[in-house]
Amino acid sequence: MEELVTKISEVLWSPPLIIFCVLVGLYFSVRSGFLQIRHVKDMVPLLVVGKSSDAGVSSFQALALALSGRIGVGNISGTATAIAFGGPGAVFWMWLITFLGAATAFVESTLAQIYKEKQDGEYRGGPAYYIEKGLGLKWFAIIMAIAITIAMAVLMPGVQSNSIAVAIDNAFHINKLWVGIVIIVILALIIFGGVKRIVNVAQYVVPFMAGAYVLVAIIVVIMNFSQIPAVFGLIFSSAFGADSLFGGIIGSAIAWGVKRGIYANEAGQGTGAHPAAAAEVSHPAKQGLVQAFSIYLDVFLICTATAFMILFTGMYNTIDEKSGEYIVQNIEGVEEGPGYTQAAIETIMPGFGSGFVAVALLFFAFTTIMAYYYIAETNVAYLLKGKSSKIASVVLKIVFLAAVFYGTVKEAALAWTLGDIGLGIMVWLNLIACVLLAKPAFIALRDYEKQKKQGLDPTFNSTELGIKNADFWADGYKHPEKKKDHVS
């Protein structure tokens, strides 16, 4: 079983996918005039503009839900694992794929808004929707929806729950079985409460925990202030094979940096497109820019915080994958993953690191699991469009909770490999779709820019712009009849 899933993962994550991800991000960046630089000034205000409605959530709530999916174990365990097998240079490649991925996130999220629809009283959208409406390929859309449902409901939740269990076991020595039971009980209370409950939990938990995590990282860096030049020098030199220790694993640095970068920022997966479609906005490009900025927050803040804590304190090992031998062994008896971060914080705040990282992982991973359920539910809704989905919804919840529990008690290696398979399938399918369907996203971007230059608050009319099958926007943006105030 483990040998089979490992081989499948290796095929999916072979060099062609890594090259494809980089080229797509570069292509979208160039074609958009590097919007990820030009429109940063617009991104921040757009985070808090707009209100939720009966059918949709606010831009901030959509951001929080997207960040719930993006900020997870990839930011703590994934970053540590990238350093363990790719060396410090992997951090640079995580940064690069995130910078390019911002353009990819814009495209997929804008497409999700353009082709969204109102279903069962709520806005729904994502890769399956824009593939069917934009490309006219129903069969491709169905395959995409099935792939995302399997990935989100079966293959990927275990990565998050397993990391929670490992971190809590390291910090508090609580059996994985009991951790799994507690997780699924709390999770059941939330997901049976519907999308609004998921969003409400995410919009308060994510900003609080992210802020606390970054604050601790800043303290660690300040306490090791003299190491700043050395650490940055190490990251850049080992990224390009110039460092004497890590020069022989430049291929691993690129591969692990890109893979874990994509895992963390989710650009290109299509996952961020689902909450993007749920937002109540007057122009699709607005939410596209919000989601582009969300991956900056995800990687440049949280992943970088993890990397800095580990590298500034030297609490990591790096292993040559080919030989299995240590290139660097600074700590003994610590498994690759959250243990590195726990050890790093312990050097500055003894007795605090293990517990803090365990709690951080609990919140980050738990909100990610919630986001996974929302995405899986959206794709089940797509597959059963126009049909009664109550039974399917209950079945999905049961399967999802079972997958979360299974991942909690299984070995970390198997959980990560299954997650990589789910992620690899989604990235391949979604990036192909985005490349084929990118034109409407760039039409929307130019329309947004044109209206901004005229001093207008941009609104969208798909008919005037010649975009077909974007039914929601066919007669221009319509203000919802009822809006609800919220605190951003």
C-alpha positions, 0 to 999 in steps of 0.5 A: 500500500505505502509503496504504491502510493509513494510511486503514484506521488512520485509520478504526479510530482515529477519535474514536469509538474514543477516546471509547469507550475513555474511556467504558468505562474510566470506566464500569468505574471507577464501577461498581467503586467505583474499585477502582484506588484502593480496592484498591492496598493489596491489589495489591502483596502479591498480586504475590508470593503463590502458586506456579506449578503444572504447569498454571499460572504464579505471580502474579508470573510472570503479571505478568512475562509481562503486563509483557513485553507491556505494556513495549515500544516504546510506552513509549519510542518511543510516548511520544516520538511522542505528544509529537512530534505531541500536545505535552507535554499528551499525557502527561497524557492517557496518565496519564488513560487509564491510570488509567481503564484499570486498571478495564478491565484488572481486568475483562478479566483477571478474566473470563479467569480465570473462564472459563479452562480446562485445555488440553493440560496448561496453563491457557488463556484470554483474550477468545475463551474468555470470549466463547464461554463468557460470551456464548455467541457462538461466531462472535464468539469465532472472529472475536476469536481470528482477529483477535488471531492476525493482529494478534499474529503479523503486524501488531504484531511489526514495530513492536517489531523495527523500533524495536530496529533503529532504536535500534541503528543510531543507537547502533552503526551496525549494518545493520538486516538483521544486527539482524533476523537476530540477533533471529529466531535468538534468538527462535526458540531461546526460542519453540521452547522453549515457554511455560515458557521464555518465562515464565522469560526474562520474569520475570528480564529485565523487572524488571532492565531496568525498574529500570535504566531508571527509575534513569537517568530519576531521575538525569536529573530530579535533574540538572534538579531546578529544572525540575520546576514548569515541566515539570508546568505545561507538561504540564497547561497544554498538555493543556487548550489553555492553553499559548500554543504548544500550545493549537492542538493540544489535539485532537492531544494527546488523540488521541495521548495516548489512542492511545499510552497504550492502546498502552503499557498494553494495557488493553482490548486483551485481550492482558493477559488471556492471561497472566492466565488462565495464573496459578495463583490461588485467586480470579479477582479476585486476578489481576484486581487484579495486572493492574490494578496492572501497567498502573500500573507500565507507564505511571506508571513507564516511560512517565513516565520517558521523558516526564520525560527528554525534557521535563526536557532539552527534547530534543523537537520537536512538529509540527502534523499539519495543517500539517506545520510545527514548533510547537517544534523543539529538536533537528535531524536526529532522527526522532520516536521513541527518538532523543528519549530518546537525545538527552535522556540524552546531555545528562546522560551524554554517550556513554551515552544512545544505547547505553543506550536501544538496549539498553533498547529491545532488552530491552523490545521483545524481551520484548514480541515473546515475549509476542506469540507466547504470545498468538498461540499461545493463540488458535491453540490455541483455534481448534484445540481438540481437534485436533492443532495441532503443524503449526499451531504450526510454521506460526505460528512461521515466520510470526511470525519472518518478520513480525518480520524484515520489520518490522525492515528496513521503514520505521518509519512503515509498521511503526507503521501496521500495528501501529495497525491490529492494535491498533485491531481488537483494542480494538474487539472486546474492549471490546464483549465486556467491556461485554456481559460485565462482570457476572461480573467485578463479582460476583467483585469483590464476592465477593472483598471480602466474604471479605476483610472476613471475614478469609479468604483468598478462594477462588472457587466459580462455582456458588455465585455463579450464574456459568454455564459457568465449569467450572474453578471449578464446584466451588470452587478445587482446590489443584493436586496438585503445586506448584513453588517459585519465587523472586519 
